């Protein structure tokens, strides 16, 4: 069984790859065109597959967002801490982006059928925690 931090690192890599594909696909299309709508639909399907691969069955994902500045980047987002308590775990990461801006995420994981699965991804800032999965 993979550890909680391994699951998070794998999710970060997969999310980054998904973002790159979606962003590249969208760049070549005219917004609102049939091709653009079809590409967006494919991007939604791919995101659902990503969620199915890494997340708990109870997850209701948020809307998708992708672009030139990815939310997750395996070269820039590092695991800062891992706390386990029975069948739950919290993995905190730090992502340094442009102009040394730091974003922090908190991944909440649960065990399902003997596997660690992501139940929530929270974006942290000075005002609170916000679901962003």
SEKOL-792872 format. One record per residue: x, y, z of N, C-alpha, C in turn. Coordinates in pm, whole numbers, plus 50000, padded with zeros to 5 digits. Each point is the difference from the previous one (the first is absolute). Example, Ala and Ser with C-alpha at 12.3 -4.5 7.8 and 13.67 -1.06 7.14 Angstrom:
BEGIN
n.X->51319	n.Y->49431	n.Z->50780	ca.X->49911	ca.Y->50119	ca.Z->50000	c.X->50090	c.Y->50120	c.Z->50000;
n.X->49965	n.Y->50105	n.Z->49928	ca.X->50082	ca.Y->50119	ca.Z->50006	c.X->49923	c.Y->50109	c.Z->50073;
// end
This chain:
BEGIN
n.X->50085	n.Y->49882	n.Z->50000	ca.X->49915	ca.Y->50118	ca.Z->50000	c.X->50089	c.Y->50124	c.Z->50000;
n.X->49969	n.Y->50095	n.Z->49914	ca.X->50073	ca.Y->50126	ca.Z->49995	c.X->49970	c.Y->50084	c.Z->50124;
n.X->50097	n.Y->50078	n.Z->50042	ca.X->49981	ca.Y->50089	ca.Z->50115	c.X->49920	c.Y->50123	c.Z->49958;
n.X->49942	n.Y->50072	n.Z->50096	ca.X->49923	ca.Y->50120	ca.Z->49966	c.X->50081	c.Y->50102	c.Z->49917;
n.X->50127	n.Y->50021	n.Z->50037	ca.X->50078	ca.Y->50098	ca.Z->49924	c.X->50032	c.Y->49951	c.Z->49859;
n.X->50014	n.Y->49869	n.Z->49980	ca.X->50020	ca.Y->49947	ca.Z->49865	c.X->49875	c.Y->50023	c.Z->49914;
n.X->49884	n.Y->49977	n.Z->50059	ca.X->49875	ca.Y->50024	ca.Z->49928	c.X->49991	c.Y->50147	c.Z->49960;
n.X->50033	n.Y->50090	n.Z->50091	ca.X->49994	ca.Y->50144	ca.Z->49971	c.X->50099	c.Y->50036	c.Z->49888;
n.X->50122	n.Y->49949	n.Z->50009	ca.X->50098	ca.Y->50029	ca.Z->49894	c.X->49953	c.Y->49947	c.Z->49865;
n.X->49943	n.Y->49881	n.Z->49999	ca.X->49947	ca.Y->49944	ca.Z->49874	c.X->49884	c.Y->50084	c.Z->49948;
n.X->49914	n.Y->50045	n.Z->50089	ca.X->49889	ca.Y->50087	ca.Z->49960	c.X->50053	c.Y->50130	c.Z->49939;
n.X->50099	n.Y->50060	n.Z->50064	ca.X->50058	ca.Y->50125	ca.Z->49951	c.X->50054	c.Y->49981	c.Z->49858;
n.X->50074	n.Y->49890	n.Z->49977	ca.X->50053	ca.Y->49973	ca.Z->49866	c.X->49887	c.Y->49981	c.Z->49899;
n.X->49899	n.Y->49922	n.Z->50037	ca.X->49889	ca.Y->49972	ca.Z->49908	c.X->49919	c.Y->50127	c.Z->49973;
n.X->49978	n.Y->50081	n.Z->50103	ca.X->49925	ca.Y->50125	ca.Z->49982	c.X->50077	c.Y->50095	c.Z->49909;
n.X->50130	n.Y->50008	n.Z->50019	ca.X->50084	ca.Y->50087	ca.Z->49916	c.X->49993	c.Y->49956	c.Z->49854;
n.X->50007	n.Y->49870	n.Z->49975	ca.X->49991	ca.Y->49948	ca.Z->49864	c.X->49862	c.Y->50029	c.Z->49940;
n.X->49894	n.Y->49983	n.Z->50081	ca.X->49865	ca.Y->50030	ca.Z->49953	c.X->49989	c.Y->50148	c.Z->49963;
n.X->50051	n.Y->50089	n.Z->50085	ca.X->49996	ca.Y->50143	ca.Z->49975	c.X->50072	c.Y->50034	c.Z->49869;
n.X->50117	n.Y->49941	n.Z->49979	ca.X->50078	ca.Y->50029	ca.Z->49879	c.X->49923	c.Y->49958	c.Z->49874;
n.X->49940	n.Y->49881	n.Z->50004	ca.X->49921	ca.Y->49953	ca.Z->49885	c.X->49881	c.Y->50092	c.Z->49975;
n.X->49927	n.Y->50032	n.Z->50105	ca.X->49880	ca.Y->50084	ca.Z->49986	c.X->50037	c.Y->50139	c.Z->49949;
n.X->50105	n.Y->50057	n.Z->50054	ca.X->50042	ca.Y->50134	ca.Z->49962	c.X->50047	c.Y->50002	c.Z->49854;
n.X->50078	n.Y->49904	n.Z->49961	ca.X->50049	ca.Y->49995	ca.Z->49862	c.X->49883	c.Y->49983	c.Z->49903;
n.X->49908	n.Y->49914	n.Z->50035	ca.X->49882	ca.Y->49976	ca.Z->49917	c.X->49920	c.Y->50129	c.Z->49982;
n.X->49981	n.Y->50074	n.Z->50108	ca.X->49917	ca.Y->50121	ca.Z->49997	c.X->50065	c.Y->50114	c.Z->49923;
n.X->50131	n.Y->50008	n.Z->49998	ca.X->50071	ca.Y->50111	ca.Z->49935	c.X->49973	c.Y->50008	c.Z->49850;
n.X->49977	n.Y->49887	n.Z->49937	ca.X->49988	ca.Y->49999	ca.Z->49855	c.X->49856	c.Y->50014	c.Z->49951;
n.X->49907	n.Y->50022	n.Z->50091	ca.X->49859	ca.Y->50001	ca.Z->49961	c.X->49936	c.Y->50136	c.Z->50020;
n.X->49899	n.Y->50027	n.Z->49921	ca.X->49924	ca.Y->50124	ca.Z->50011	c.X->49896	c.Y->49983	c.Z->50112;
n.X->50005	n.Y->50085	n.Z->50102	ca.X->49904	ca.Y->49988	ca.Z->50112	c.X->49855	c.Y->49999	c.Z->49951;
n.X->49924	n.Y->49906	n.Z->50053	ca.X->49858	ca.Y->49989	ca.Z->49965	c.X->49972	c.Y->49917	c.Z->49876;
n.X->50104	n.Y->49961	n.Z->49928	ca.X->49979	ca.Y->49919	ca.Z->49879	c.X->49962	c.Y->49856	c.Z->50041;
n.X->49950	n.Y->49927	n.Z->49903	ca.X->49965	ca.Y->49860	ca.Z->50027	c.X->50124	c.Y->49921	c.Z->50042;
n.X->50111	n.Y->50026	n.Z->49932	ca.X->50125	ca.Y->49931	ca.Z->50034	c.X->50044	c.Y->50034	c.Z->50143;
n.X->49983	n.Y->50125	n.Z->50039	ca.X->50035	ca.Y->50042	ca.Z->50135	c.X->49909	c.Y->49932	c.Z->50103;
n.X->49873	n.Y->49995	n.Z->49972	ca.X->49906	ca.Y->49933	ca.Z->50090	c.X->50032	c.Y->49851	c.Z->50013;
n.X->50036	n.Y->49936	n.Z->49889	ca.X->50036	ca.Y->49859	ca.Z->50002	c.X->50129	c.Y->49979	c.Z->50080;
n.X->50097	n.Y->50089	n.Z->49982	ca.X->50126	ca.Y->49990	ca.Z->50073	c.X->49976	c.Y->50018	c.Z->50150;
n.X->49913	n.Y->50093	n.Z->50035	ca.X->49968	ca.Y->50022	ca.Z->50142	c.X->49932	c.Y->49876	c.Z->50059;
n.X->49911	n.Y->49940	n.Z->49923	ca.X->49931	ca.Y->49879	ca.Z->50046	c.X->50102	c.Y->49888	c.Z->50024;
n.X->50098	n.Y->49987	n.Z->49910	ca.X->50105	ca.Y->49900	ca.Z->50018	c.X->50083	c.Y->50030	c.Z->50124;
n.X->50030	n.Y->50127	n.Z->50023	ca.X->50075	ca.Y->50041	ca.Z->50118	c.X->49924	c.Y->49963	c.Z->50127;
n.X->49870	n.Y->50018	n.Z->50000	ca.X->49916	ca.Y->49961	ca.Z->50115	c.X->50007	c.Y->49850	c.Z->50024;
n.X->49991	n.Y->49921	n.Z->49893	ca.X->50007	ca.Y->49854	ca.Z->50012	c.X->50136	c.Y->49960	c.Z->50057;
n.X->50107	n.Y->50061	n.Z->49950	ca.X->50134	ca.Y->49968	ca.Z->50049	c.X->50015	c.Y->50037	c.Z->50148;
n.X->49939	n.Y->50110	n.Z->50041	ca.X->50008	ca.Y->50039	ca.Z->50141	c.X->49922	c.Y->49900	c.Z->50087;
n.X->49885	n.Y->49958	n.Z->49952	ca.X->49923	ca.Y->49899	ca.Z->50074	c.X->50082	c.Y->49872	c.Z->50016;
n.X->50074	n.Y->49962	n.Z->49896	ca.X->50086	ca.Y->49882	ca.Z->50008	c.X->50110	c.Y->50020	c.Z->50104;
n.X->50058	n.Y->50120	n.Z->50004	ca.X->50102	ca.Y->50033	ca.Z->50099	c.X->49943	c.Y->49988	c.Z->50141;
n.X->49883	n.Y->50056	n.Z->50021	ca.X->49934	ca.Y->49992	ca.Z->50131	c.X->49971	c.Y->49854	c.Z->50036;
n.X->49951	n.Y->49923	n.Z->49905	ca.X->49971	ca.Y->49858	ca.Z->50026	c.X->50125	c.Y->49922	c.Z->50038;
n.X->50111	n.Y->50036	n.Z->49941	ca.X->50125	ca.Y->49928	ca.Z->50023	c.X->50057	c.Y->50027	c.Z->50139;
n.X->49988	n.Y->50124	n.Z->50049	ca.X->50068	ca.Y->50040	ca.Z->50123	c.X->49908	c.Y->50029	c.Z->50119;
n.X->49873	n.Y->50021	n.Z->49975	ca.X->49915	ca.Y->50055	ca.Z->50106	c.X->49902	c.Y->49898	c.Z->50058;
n.X->49956	n.Y->50030	n.Z->50121	ca.X->49902	ca.Y->49919	ca.Z->50069	c.X->49868	c.Y->50002	c.Z->49924;
n.X->49924	n.Y->49894	n.Z->50016	ca.X->49872	ca.Y->49990	ca.Z->49929	c.X->49900	c.Y->50108	c.Z->50043;
n.X->50020	n.Y->50059	n.Z->50116	ca.X->49909	ca.Y->50103	ca.Z->50051	c.X->50027	c.Y->50139	c.Z->49942;
n.X->50105	n.Y->50016	n.Z->49923	ca.X->50040	ca.Y->50133	ca.Z->49950	c.X->49901	c.Y->50052	c.Z->49896;
n.X->49954	n.Y->50122	n.Z->50022	ca.X->49925	ca.Y->50075	ca.Z->49901	c.X->50092	c.Y->50112	c.Z->49954;
n.X->50055	n.Y->49986	n.Z->49882	ca.X->50102	ca.Y->50094	ca.Z->49956	c.X->49943	c.Y->50138	c.Z->49970;
n.X->50090	n.Y->50097	n.Z->50005	ca.X->49966	ca.Y->50137	ca.Z->49963	c.X->50006	c.Y->50012	c.Z->49848;
n.X->49968	n.Y->50117	n.Z->49947	ca.X->50017	ca.Y->50026	ca.Z->49858	c.X->50147	c.Y->49996	c.Z->49963;
n.X->50028	n.Y->49976	n.Z->49874	ca.X->50140	ca.Y->49990	ca.Z->49958	c.X->50058	c.Y->50138	c.Z->49971;
n.X->50131	n.Y->50009	n.Z->50018	ca.X->50076	ca.Y->50121	ca.Z->49966	c.X->50137	c.Y->49955	c.Z->49952;
n.X->50045	n.Y->50056	n.Z->49889	ca.X->50131	ca.Y->49968	ca.Z->49946	c.X->50054	c.Y->50125	c.Z->49931;
n.X->50130	n.Y->50002	n.Z->49978	ca.X->50059	ca.Y->50115	ca.Z->49933	c.X->50151	c.Y->49997	c.Z->50002;
n.X->50059	n.Y->50114	n.Z->49964	ca.X->50145	ca.Y->50011	ca.Z->49990	c.X->50070	c.Y->49990	c.Z->50135;
n.X->49932	n.Y->50036	n.Z->50107	ca.X->50057	ca.Y->49991	ca.Z->50134	c.X->49929	c.Y->49887	c.Z->50075;
n.X->50051	n.Y->49878	n.Z->49987	ca.X->49929	ca.Y->49885	ca.Z->50058	c.X->49991	c.Y->50007	c.Z->50151;
n.X->49889	n.Y->49951	n.Z->50051	ca.X->49977	ca.Y->49995	ca.Z->50144	c.X->50099	c.Y->49906	c.Z->50069;
n.X->50035	n.Y->49893	n.Z->49931	ca.X->50093	ca.Y->49901	ca.Z->50056	c.X->50112	c.Y->49976	c.Z->49900;
n.X->50124	n.Y->49994	n.Z->50049	ca.X->50117	ca.Y->49981	ca.Z->49915	c.X->50101	c.Y->49917	c.Z->50078;
n.X->50032	n.Y->49880	n.Z->49951	ca.X->50091	ca.Y->49913	ca.Z->50076	c.X->50140	c.Y->50059	c.Z->50019;
n.X->50038	n.Y->50095	n.Z->49917	ca.X->50132	ca.Y->50063	ca.Z->50016	c.X->49998	c.Y->50115	c.Z->50099;
n.X->49881	n.Y->50046	n.Z->50038	ca.X->49990	ca.Y->50117	ca.Z->50087	c.X->49919	c.Y->49978	c.Z->50127;
n.X->49927	n.Y->49891	n.Z->50008	ca.X->49918	ca.Y->49972	ca.Z->50118	c.X->50065	c.Y->49889	c.Z->50080;
n.X->50032	n.Y->50029	n.Z->50124	ca.X->50070	ca.Y->49903	ca.Z->50085	c.X->49915	c.Y->49963	c.Z->50120;
n.X->50015	n.Y->49876	n.Z->50043	ca.X->49933	ca.Y->49954	ca.Z->50122	c.X->50075	c.Y->50058	c.Z->50119;
n.X->49928	n.Y->50070	n.Z->50086	ca.X->50058	ca.Y->50063	ca.Z->50118	c.X->49978	c.Y->49919	c.Z->50127;
n.X->49885	n.Y->49931	n.Z->50008	ca.X->49972	ca.Y->49919	ca.Z->50119	c.X->49896	c.Y->49893	c.Z->49969;
n.X->50005	n.Y->49893	n.Z->50078	ca.X->49904	ca.Y->49891	ca.Z->49990	c.X->49959	c.Y->49964	c.Z->50142;
n.X->49870	n.Y->50001	n.Z->50026	ca.X->49949	ca.Y->49959	ca.Z->50131	c.X->49898	c.Y->49890	c.Z->49979;
n.X->50024	n.Y->49887	n.Z->50064	ca.X->49910	ca.Y->49886	ca.Z->49989	c.X->49932	c.Y->49975	c.Z->50134;
n.X->49873	n.Y->49963	n.Z->49992	ca.X->49924	ca.Y->49964	ca.Z->50119	c.X->49904	c.Y->49890	c.Z->49960;
n.X->50039	n.Y->49876	n.Z->50024	ca.X->49916	ca.Y->49887	ca.Z->49963	c.X->49982	c.Y->49991	c.Z->49849;
n.X->49875	n.Y->50007	n.Z->49955	ca.X->49971	ca.Y->49990	ca.Z->49857	c.X->49986	c.Y->50136	c.Z->49933;
n.X->50051	n.Y->50104	n.Z->50066	ca.X->49999	ca.Y->50136	ca.Z->49944	c.X->50141	c.Y->50054	c.Z->49994;
n.X->50023	n.Y->50090	n.Z->49906	ca.X->50130	ca.Y->50066	ca.Z->49990	c.X->49980	c.Y->50140	c.Z->49942;
n.X->50091	n.Y->50089	n.Z->50037	ca.X->50003	ca.Y->50135	ca.Z->49945	c.X->50141	c.Y->50026	c.Z->49949;
n.X->50010	n.Y->50036	n.Z->49873	ca.X->50128	ca.Y->50032	ca.Z->49938	c.X->49995	c.Y->50147	c.Z->49960;
n.X->50096	n.Y->50077	n.Z->50051	ca.X->50009	ca.Y->50142	ca.Z->49966	c.X->50110	c.Y->50020	c.Z->49899;
n.X->49970	n.Y->50082	n.Z->49898	ca.X->50100	ca.Y->50030	ca.Z->49897	c.X->50019	c.Y->50149	c.Z->49987;
n.X->50110	n.Y->50035	n.Z->49940	ca.X->50035	ca.Y->50139	ca.Z->49973	c.X->50039	c.Y->50009	c.Z->49854;
n.X->49943	n.Y->50096	n.Z->49930	ca.X->50021	ca.Y->50018	ca.Z->49857	c.X->50049	c.Y->50142	c.Z->49977;
n.X->50120	n.Y->50013	n.Z->49951	ca.X->50056	ca.Y->50132	ca.Z->49972	c.X->49983	c.Y->50026	c.Z->49851;
n.X->49928	n.Y->50108	n.Z->49968	ca.X->49971	ca.Y->50034	ca.Z->49861	c.X->50069	c.Y->50130	c.Z->49963;
n.X->49952	n.Y->50063	n.Z->49896	ca.X->50062	ca.Y->50124	ca.Z->49950	c.X->50018	c.Y->50104	c.Z->50110;
n.X->50108	n.Y->50073	n.Z->49986	ca.X->50032	ca.Y->50110	ca.Z->50091	c.X->50008	c.Y->49954	c.Z->50145;
n.X->50039	n.Y->49874	n.Z->50019	ca.X->50015	ca.Y->49939	ca.Z->50133	c.X->49872	c.Y->50000	c.Z->50083;
n.X->49886	n.Y->50004	n.Z->49933	ca.X->49873	ca.Y->49988	ca.Z->50070	c.X->49986	c.Y->49856	c.Z->50049;
n.X->49962	n.Y->49984	n.Z->50125	ca.X->49986	ca.Y->49869	ca.Z->50061	c.X->49853	c.Y->49966	c.Z->50016;
n.X->49961	n.Y->49884	n.Z->49950	ca.X->49865	ca.Y->49949	ca.Z->50029	c.X->50016	c.Y->49869	c.Z->50076;
n.X->49910	n.Y->49979	n.Z->50093	ca.X->50005	ca.Y->49880	ca.Z->50082	c.X->49870	c.Y->49923	c.Z->49985;
n.X->50014	n.Y->49869	n.Z->50000	ca.X->49885	ca.Y->49911	ca.Z->49990	c.X->50004	c.Y->49898	c.Z->50113;
n.X->49882	n.Y->49957	n.Z->50037	ca.X->49985	ca.Y->49897	ca.Z->50101	c.X->49916	c.Y->49889	c.Z->49937;
n.X->50060	n.Y->49884	n.Z->49985	ca.X->49934	ca.Y->49884	ca.Z->49942	c.X->49952	c.Y->49911	c.Z->50115;
n.X->49871	n.Y->49974	n.Z->50003	ca.X->49944	ca.Y->49910	ca.Z->50100	c.X->49976	c.Y->49866	c.Z->49933;
n.X->50054	n.Y->49896	n.Z->50060	ca.X->49988	ca.Y->49866	ca.Z->49943	c.X->49932	c.Y->49907	c.Z->50098;
n.X->49932	n.Y->49901	n.Z->49943	ca.X->49936	ca.Y->49895	ca.Z->50079	c.X->50037	c.Y->49866	c.Z->49936;
n.X->49988	n.Y->49894	n.Z->50079	ca.X->50022	ca.Y->49868	ca.Z->49945	c.X->49868	c.Y->49943	c.Z->49952;
n.X->50002	n.Y->49950	n.Z->49878	ca.X->49884	ca.Y->49933	ca.Z->49939	c.X->50051	c.Y->49869	c.Z->49943;
n.X->49944	n.Y->49891	n.Z->50043	ca.X->50038	ca.Y->49867	ca.Z->49951	c.X->50152	c.Y->49981	c.Z->50008;
n.X->50059	n.Y->50048	n.Z->50110	ca.X->50143	ca.Y->49981	ca.Z->50023	c.X->50091	c.Y->50093	c.Z->49924;
n.X->49945	n.Y->50098	n.Z->49928	ca.X->50079	ca.Y->50095	ca.Z->49922	c.X->49977	c.Y->50141	c.Z->50052;
n.X->50105	n.Y->50081	n.Z->49998	ca.X->49983	ca.Y->50141	ca.Z->50033	c.X->49936	c.Y->50071	c.Z->49882;
n.X->49897	n.Y->50079	n.Z->50029	ca.X->49928	ca.Y->50076	ca.Z->49896	c.X->49983	c.Y->50143	c.Z->50048;
n.X->50005	n.Y->50094	n.Z->49909	ca.X->49984	ca.Y->50141	ca.Z->50034	c.X->49851	c.Y->50029	c.Z->50020;
n.X->49967	n.Y->50057	n.Z->50114	ca.X->49861	ca.Y->50036	ca.Z->50031	c.X->49975	c.Y->50149	c.Z->49980;
n.X->50107	n.Y->50079	n.Z->50008	ca.X->49984	ca.Y->50145	ca.Z->49990	c.X->50136	c.Y->50062	c.Z->49970;
n.X->50001	n.Y->50108	n.Z->49921	ca.X->50119	ca.Y->50081	ca.Z->49979	c.X->49961	c.Y->50143	c.Z->50033;
n.X->50063	n.Y->50054	n.Z->50102	ca.X->49969	ca.Y->50135	ca.Z->50044	c.X->50113	c.Y->50095	c.Z->49964;
n.X->49964	n.Y->50115	n.Z->49945	ca.X->50095	ca.Y->50109	ca.Z->49978	c.X->50001	c.Y->50083	c.Z->50127;
n.X->50117	n.Y->50029	n.Z->50053	ca.X->50012	ca.Y->50074	ca.Z->50125	c.X->50048	c.Y->50141	c.Z->49972;
n.X->49935	n.Y->50096	n.Z->50067	ca.X->50052	ca.Y->50137	ca.Z->49999	c.X->49975	c.Y->50061	c.Z->50137;
n.X->50035	n.Y->50124	n.Z->50017	ca.X->49988	ca.Y->50065	ca.Z->50130	c.X->49858	c.Y->50011	c.Z->50052;
n.X->49902	n.Y->49984	n.Z->49914	ca.X->49860	ca.Y->50015	ca.Z->50040	c.X->49929	c.Y->49868	c.Z->50025;
n.X->50057	n.Y->49890	n.Z->49953	ca.X->49932	ca.Y->49873	ca.Z->50021	c.X->50050	c.Y->49889	c.Z->49909;
n.X->49917	n.Y->49898	n.Z->49988	ca.X->50026	ca.Y->49883	ca.Z->49917	c.X->49886	c.Y->49985	c.Z->49902;
n.X->50034	n.Y->49973	n.Z->49874	ca.X->49899	ca.Y->49995	ca.Z->49895	c.X->50015	c.Y->49873	c.Z->49917;
n.X->49890	n.Y->49929	n.Z->49983	ca.X->50002	ca.Y->49879	ca.Z->49919	c.X->50036	c.Y->50034	c.Z->49856;
n.X->50089	n.Y->49921	n.Z->49943	ca.X->50041	ca.Y->50028	ca.Z->49861	c.X->50022	c.Y->49873	c.Z->49919;
n.X->49933	n.Y->49893	n.Z->50035	ca.X->50019	ca.Y->49874	ca.Z->49929	c.X->49908	c.Y->49994	c.Z->49880;
// end
